[in-house]
Amino acid sequence: SLCVLHNNSAISARSTTTMNISKWRAVPFALLGLLSVAWISFMDAGAGDQASLRSIVSGSIVVSTDTWDDPRNLMADPSLNTDATSLTLDSPTSEKAHTVLSETFDDKNSVVFLIAFGEAATSSTYVERNIMSLRRRGEFQGHVLVLTDAPDERYDGLFDEKVIIMHPKEEHMKTDFLYPSMTVKRFKTYIIDYVDMVPELDDVEWIFYLDIDVLFGAPFMDLIQKLGEENDIRGDDDMVSKFYFFKNPRAYQYVAQGGFIIAHRKMAKECLDLWRREIDSHLEEEHDQVSLNLISRSIEEGKERSCRLMIMDQGDHISYPRHDGDLYTMMRDRSYSSLIHIKNTANDTSFGNGVHERFVTGLLKLTFEEKKQGEDLVRKSFFGYEK
């Protein structure tokens, strides 16, 4: 829902008239004046329209909303929401409307964005596992956009109609990096551009980028709602561009973890463009987090004012299993973190034979028939895809 903060005038007036009259004679006249103003306002509004005319009047700023009774609304009664006072305009006479974007997340206004490039990604079943876990454990039925350089037939007929396969535009390919992987990582900065190309996604507000080797272990929208509450995620304030990342586990090295991004379609574009410019200015770097470090430093030093890099605590929202014990604990308790990042663990000697396969089989809720027919979902995720 959209709530608009209108900058109107002629609402409030102050009078500093000095009255050289006794207070006892002044009271009746003052009361009569107040009653007259109230009566005129009532007649102008109409008794039947009072509910829709509820507003907050502060100086020359009037806030009108049809969702007054919703305590989550930033324009609700200030006694219900202390953040309401933080909504200010640059000037009381400014004509620019202040728009508060949707604070709710659901399957209709959200899209999950995946990037699958190169032989390692497109010759494995990372994408299939990711989407299957998103649909089953993640209980997300909204759109998924997969940006890939794989041939058309690679994913043909594998997914439902809400999974959109796209190919990169030639002008977005930059290949002069020292490390070729940066050509792929750079596409994270184009997530809004590709969403804008798909008419079916016109109603999407929130874009959630995830690395393809992340699996979903719990309802995804529940996770997003929690993160929204914990980090006050919304697209308003002073309309400065912003995007959200998890804090990097190696905070001493990088400020942000690049495998999960929350971006509002109308609020993150400037930040993403800035990120791309920083990446392009450092062709020798291997990690896109380096450019995020530079942006963070510029913000702290006051040099960058057009973008806000928002860092979220990971808490128990995401896990990084590294040995058998991590997987056994989740399997035993049948309790999974919302996001599970298990990159390259099948080739990690710390995992015993078959442990990873049993874990993924349980996580994906494979049926007996799927177990027989879908061995590639758990084994060839790492050892290659064969059509």
C-alpha positions as CSV (number, residue, x, y, z in Angstrom):
1,S,0.0,0.0,0.0
2,L,1.1,3.5,-0.7
3,C,0.6,6.4,1.8
4,V,1.3,9.9,0.6
5,L,2.4,12.7,2.7
6,H,1.0,15.9,1.2
7,N,2.6,19.2,1.8
8,N,-0.5,21.5,2.0
9,S,-1.0,24.9,3.5
10,A,-3.8,27.1,4.9
11,I,-4.4,24.4,7.6
12,S,-3.0,25.9,10.7
13,A,-2.8,29.5,11.8
14,R,-1.5,31.2,14.8
15,S,-2.7,34.4,16.4
16,T,-0.8,36.4,18.8
17,T,-3.4,39.2,19.3
18,T,-3.0,40.9,22.6
19,M,-6.3,41.3,24.4
20,N,-6.7,44.1,26.9
21,I,-9.9,42.7,28.3
22,S,-10.5,40.7,31.4
23,K,-10.3,37.0,31.2
24,W,-13.9,36.6,32.3
25,R,-15.3,38.6,29.4
26,A,-12.9,37.0,26.9
27,V,-13.8,33.4,27.7
28,P,-17.3,33.4,26.1
29,F,-16.0,35.0,23.0
30,A,-13.1,32.5,22.7
31,L,-15.5,29.6,23.2
32,L,-17.9,30.9,20.6
33,G,-15.0,31.3,18.1
34,L,-13.9,27.7,18.6
35,L,-17.4,26.4,18.3
36,S,-17.8,28.3,15.0
37,V,-14.6,26.9,13.5
38,A,-15.6,23.3,14.5
39,W,-19.1,23.7,13.0
40,I,-17.8,25.1,9.7
41,S,-15.2,22.2,9.5
42,F,-17.9,19.7,10.2
43,M,-20.2,21.1,7.5
44,D,-17.4,21.2,4.9
45,A,-16.3,17.7,5.5
46,G,-19.7,16.0,5.7
47,A,-20.6,13.6,8.5
48,G,-20.3,10.6,6.2
49,D,-16.7,11.5,5.1
50,Q,-15.2,11.9,8.6
51,A,-13.4,8.6,8.6
52,S,-11.6,9.2,5.3
53,L,-10.6,12.7,6.4
54,R,-8.7,11.6,9.5
55,S,-5.3,13.4,9.4
56,I,-2.4,14.5,11.5
57,V,-1.9,18.2,11.3
58,S,1.6,19.6,12.2
59,G,2.4,23.1,11.2
60,S,1.7,23.2,7.5
61,I,2.1,19.5,6.8
62,V,-1.0,17.3,6.6
63,V,-0.8,13.5,6.6
64,S,-3.9,11.7,5.2
65,T,-4.3,8.0,5.2
66,D,-6.9,5.4,4.8
67,T,-5.1,3.0,7.1
68,W,-5.1,5.0,10.3
69,D,-6.0,2.1,12.5
70,D,-3.0,0.0,11.3
71,P,-0.3,0.6,14.0
72,R,2.4,-0.5,11.6
73,N,1.6,2.4,9.3
74,L,4.1,5.2,9.8
75,M,1.4,7.8,9.6
76,A,-0.7,6.2,12.3
77,D,-1.4,7.9,15.6
78,P,2.0,9.1,17.1
79,S,1.1,7.5,20.4
80,L,1.1,4.1,18.7
81,N,4.3,4.6,16.6
82,T,7.1,6.7,17.9
83,D,8.8,6.6,14.5
84,A,6.1,8.8,13.1
85,T,8.0,11.9,14.2
86,S,10.9,10.9,12.0
87,L,9.0,11.5,8.8
88,T,9.8,15.1,7.9
89,L,10.1,17.1,4.7
90,D,13.0,19.2,3.5
91,S,10.8,22.3,3.8
92,P,7.3,23.0,5.0
93,T,6.7,24.7,1.6
94,S,8.1,21.9,-0.5
95,E,5.7,20.6,-3.2
96,K,7.4,17.2,-3.3
97,A,5.2,14.4,-2.0
98,H,6.9,12.0,0.5
99,T,6.0,8.4,-0.4
100,V,6.0,5.6,2.1
101,L,6.6,2.3,0.3
102,S,5.0,-1.0,1.3
103,E,6.3,-2.5,4.5
104,T,4.7,-5.9,3.8
105,F,6.4,-8.7,1.9
106,D,4.4,-11.5,0.1
107,D,4.6,-13.7,-2.9
108,K,2.9,-11.1,-5.1
109,N,5.2,-8.1,-4.5
110,S,8.5,-10.1,-4.3
111,V,10.8,-11.9,-6.7
112,V,13.8,-14.1,-6.0
113,F,16.7,-13.4,-8.3
114,L,19.3,-16.1,-9.1
115,I,22.4,-15.9,-11.3
116,A,23.8,-19.1,-12.9
117,F,26.8,-18.6,-15.2
118,G,29.6,-20.8,-16.5
119,E,30.1,-24.5,-16.6
120,A,30.3,-25.0,-12.9
121,A,26.8,-23.5,-12.4
122,T,24.9,-24.5,-15.5
123,S,26.3,-28.0,-15.6
124,S,25.2,-28.7,-12.0
125,T,21.8,-28.8,-10.4
126,Y,22.4,-25.9,-8.0
127,V,19.5,-24.0,-9.6
128,E,17.1,-27.0,-9.4
129,R,17.9,-27.6,-5.7
130,N,17.6,-23.9,-4.8
131,I,14.2,-23.6,-6.4
132,M,12.9,-26.9,-5.1
133,S,13.9,-25.9,-1.6
134,L,12.3,-22.5,-2.1
135,R,9.0,-24.0,-3.1
136,R,8.9,-26.8,-0.5
137,R,10.7,-25.7,2.7
138,G,10.6,-22.0,1.7
139,E,6.9,-22.2,0.9
140,F,7.4,-19.3,-1.6
141,Q,5.0,-19.4,-4.6
142,G,6.0,-16.1,-6.2
143,H,8.2,-15.4,-9.2
144,V,11.8,-16.5,-9.5
145,L,14.1,-14.9,-12.1
146,V,17.1,-16.9,-13.3
147,L,19.7,-15.0,-15.2
148,T,21.9,-17.5,-17.0
149,D,24.2,-17.9,-20.0
150,A,23.2,-21.6,-20.4
151,P,21.5,-22.6,-23.7
152,D,17.8,-22.4,-23.8
153,E,17.2,-26.1,-23.6
154,R,19.2,-26.4,-20.3
155,Y,16.2,-25.5,-18.1
156,D,13.4,-26.1,-20.6
157,G,10.4,-27.8,-19.0
158,L,12.0,-28.1,-15.5
159,F,10.1,-25.5,-13.6
160,D,6.6,-24.0,-13.1
161,E,5.4,-21.0,-15.1
162,K,6.5,-18.5,-12.4
163,V,10.2,-19.3,-13.0
164,I,11.5,-16.9,-15.6
165,I,14.7,-17.8,-17.5
166,M,16.6,-14.8,-18.9
167,H,19.9,-14.4,-20.7
168,P,22.3,-11.5,-20.2
169,K,22.4,-8.5,-22.5
170,E,25.7,-8.2,-24.4
171,E,26.2,-4.6,-23.3
172,H,26.2,-5.8,-19.7
173,M,29.2,-8.2,-20.2
174,K,32.5,-6.8,-19.0
175,T,35.4,-9.2,-19.5
176,D,38.5,-7.2,-18.7
177,F,38.7,-8.2,-15.0
178,L,41.8,-10.0,-13.7
179,Y,39.5,-12.6,-12.2
180,P,36.8,-13.8,-14.7
181,S,34.4,-14.6,-11.8
182,M,33.9,-10.8,-11.4
183,T,32.2,-10.7,-14.8
184,V,29.5,-12.8,-13.2
185,K,29.4,-11.1,-9.8
186,R,29.0,-7.8,-11.5
187,F,25.5,-8.9,-12.7
188,K,24.2,-8.5,-9.1
189,T,24.3,-4.8,-9.8
190,Y,21.8,-5.2,-12.6
191,I,19.0,-7.0,-10.7
192,I,16.6,-4.1,-11.0
193,D,17.3,-3.7,-14.7
194,Y,16.4,-7.3,-15.5
195,V,13.3,-7.2,-13.4
196,D,12.2,-4.1,-15.3
197,M,12.4,-6.0,-18.6
198,V,9.7,-8.5,-17.6
199,P,6.1,-7.3,-17.8
200,E,4.9,-10.1,-15.5
201,L,7.0,-8.5,-12.7
202,D,5.4,-5.0,-13.0
203,D,3.8,-5.4,-9.5
204,V,7.1,-6.5,-7.8
205,E,8.5,-4.1,-5.2
206,W,11.1,-6.2,-3.4
207,I,13.9,-8.1,-5.1
208,F,15.8,-10.8,-3.1
209,Y,19.1,-11.9,-4.7
210,L,20.6,-15.2,-3.5
211,D,23.6,-17.2,-4.5
212,I,22.5,-20.4,-6.2
213,D,24.3,-22.6,-3.6
214,V,22.0,-21.4,-0.9
215,L,19.1,-23.7,0.2
216,F,15.9,-22.8,2.0
217,G,15.2,-24.5,5.3
218,A,12.1,-22.6,6.5
219,P,9.3,-20.3,5.1
220,F,11.1,-17.6,3.2
221,M,8.5,-14.8,3.7
222,D,8.6,-15.4,7.5
223,L,12.4,-14.8,7.3
224,I,11.9,-11.6,5.4
225,Q,9.2,-10.4,7.8
226,K,11.6,-11.0,10.7
227,L,14.4,-9.2,9.0
228,G,12.1,-6.3,8.2
229,E,11.2,-6.0,11.8
230,E,14.7,-6.4,13.2
231,N,16.3,-3.9,10.7
232,D,13.4,-1.5,10.1
233,I,13.4,-2.3,6.4
234,R,11.4,0.0,4.4
235,G,11.8,2.4,1.5
236,D,11.1,5.8,2.9
237,D,13.0,8.0,5.3
238,D,14.7,10.8,3.3
239,M,14.4,8.8,0.1
240,V,18.1,8.1,0.0
241,S,18.9,5.0,-2.0
242,K,19.7,1.9,0.1
243,F,20.2,-1.9,-0.1
244,Y,20.6,-4.5,2.6
245,F,23.2,-7.2,3.2
246,F,24.0,-9.7,5.9
247,K,27.1,-8.8,8.0
248,N,30.0,-10.8,6.7
249,P,31.1,-13.6,9.1
250,R,34.6,-12.4,8.4
251,A,33.9,-8.9,9.5
252,Y,37.6,-8.1,10.0
253,Q,38.0,-8.5,6.2
254,Y,34.7,-7.5,4.6
255,V,31.8,-5.4,5.9
256,A,29.1,-7.3,3.9
257,Q,28.3,-10.8,2.8
258,G,27.4,-10.7,-0.9
259,G,25.3,-13.9,-1.2
260,F,22.0,-12.4,-0.1
261,I,20.7,-8.9,-1.0
262,I,17.4,-7.2,-0.3
263,A,16.7,-4.4,-2.7
264,H,13.6,-2.3,-3.2
265,R,12.9,-1.7,-6.8
266,K,12.4,2.0,-6.5
267,M,15.0,2.7,-3.8
268,A,18.1,0.6,-4.6
269,K,19.0,1.6,-8.1
270,E,21.4,4.4,-7.3
271,C,23.2,2.2,-4.8
272,L,23.5,-0.7,-7.3
273,D,24.8,1.7,-10.0
274,L,27.4,3.0,-7.5
275,W,28.4,-0.5,-6.6
276,R,29.0,-1.3,-10.3
277,R,31.1,1.8,-10.8
278,E,33.3,0.8,-7.8
279,I,33.7,-2.7,-9.2
280,D,34.6,-1.3,-12.6
281,S,37.2,0.9,-11.0
282,H,39.1,-2.0,-9.4
283,L,39.6,-4.5,-12.2
284,E,42.3,-6.3,-10.2
285,E,40.0,-7.4,-7.3
286,E,38.7,-10.9,-6.9
287,H,35.7,-10.2,-4.6
288,D,32.8,-7.8,-5.0
289,Q,32.8,-7.2,-1.2
290,V,35.9,-5.1,-1.7
291,S,33.9,-2.4,-3.5
292,L,31.3,-2.6,-0.8
293,N,34.0,-1.9,1.7
294,L,35.0,1.2,-0.2
295,I,31.4,2.4,-0.4
296,S,31.0,1.9,3.4
297,R,34.2,3.9,4.0
298,S,33.0,6.7,1.8
299,I,29.7,6.8,3.7
300,E,31.4,6.9,7.1
301,E,33.7,9.7,6.0
302,G,30.8,11.7,4.7
303,K,32.0,11.6,1.1
304,E,29.0,9.5,-0.1
305,R,25.6,10.8,0.6
306,S,23.5,9.3,-2.2
307,C,23.5,5.7,-0.9
308,R,23.2,3.8,2.4
309,L,24.7,0.4,2.8
310,M,22.5,-1.3,5.4
311,I,24.1,-4.2,7.3
312,M,21.9,-6.9,9.0
313,D,23.0,-9.2,11.8
314,Q,22.8,-12.8,10.6
315,G,21.6,-14.2,14.0
316,D,20.4,-17.7,13.4
317,H,18.8,-16.9,10.0
318,I,21.6,-18.5,8.0
319,S,23.9,-21.4,8.7
320,Y,27.2,-22.5,7.1
321,P,27.6,-26.3,7.8
322,R,31.2,-27.3,7.6
323,H,31.3,-30.9,8.9
324,D,29.2,-34.0,9.5
325,G,28.1,-32.8,13.0
326,D,26.4,-29.7,11.6
327,L,24.4,-31.8,9.1
328,Y,23.6,-34.5,11.6
329,T,22.3,-32.0,14.1
330,M,19.9,-30.5,11.6
331,M,18.8,-34.0,10.4
332,R,18.3,-35.3,14.0
333,D,16.3,-32.3,15.1
334,R,14.5,-31.8,11.8
335,S,15.2,-28.2,12.3
336,Y,16.8,-26.1,9.7
337,S,17.9,-22.5,9.6
338,S,16.0,-20.3,7.1
339,L,19.0,-20.2,4.7
340,I,21.7,-22.9,4.4
341,H,24.9,-22.2,2.6
342,I,26.7,-25.4,1.8
343,K,29.0,-24.4,-1.1
344,N,31.5,-27.0,-2.2
345,T,30.9,-29.2,0.8
346,A,30.5,-32.4,-1.2
347,N,34.2,-32.0,-2.1
348,D,35.2,-31.2,1.4
349,T,37.0,-34.0,3.2
350,S,35.4,-33.1,6.5
351,F,32.1,-34.6,5.2
352,G,31.7,-38.4,5.4
353,N,30.5,-40.5,2.4
354,G,26.8,-40.1,1.9
355,V,26.2,-37.6,4.7
356,H,25.7,-34.7,2.3
357,E,23.4,-36.8,0.1
358,R,21.2,-37.8,3.0
359,F,21.0,-34.2,4.2
360,V,19.9,-32.8,0.9
361,T,17.4,-35.6,0.3
362,G,15.7,-34.8,3.6
363,L,15.9,-31.1,3.1
364,L,14.3,-31.2,-0.3
365,K,11.5,-33.6,1.0
366,L,12.1,-36.0,-1.8
367,T,9.5,-38.7,-2.2
368,F,10.4,-42.3,-2.7
369,E,9.9,-42.0,-6.5
370,E,11.9,-38.7,-6.6
371,K,14.7,-40.4,-4.7
372,K,14.9,-43.1,-7.4
373,Q,14.6,-40.7,-10.3
374,G,16.3,-37.6,-8.9
375,E,19.8,-38.8,-7.9
376,D,21.3,-35.8,-9.8
377,L,19.6,-33.4,-7.4
378,V,21.7,-34.6,-4.5
379,R,24.8,-36.0,-6.1
380,K,25.2,-34.3,-9.5
381,S,24.7,-31.0,-7.7
382,F,28.5,-31.1,-7.5
383,F,29.6,-33.8,-9.9
384,G,28.0,-32.4,-13.0
385,Y,24.7,-32.3,-14.9
386,E,23.8,-34.8,-17.7
387,K,20.8,-34.0,-19.9
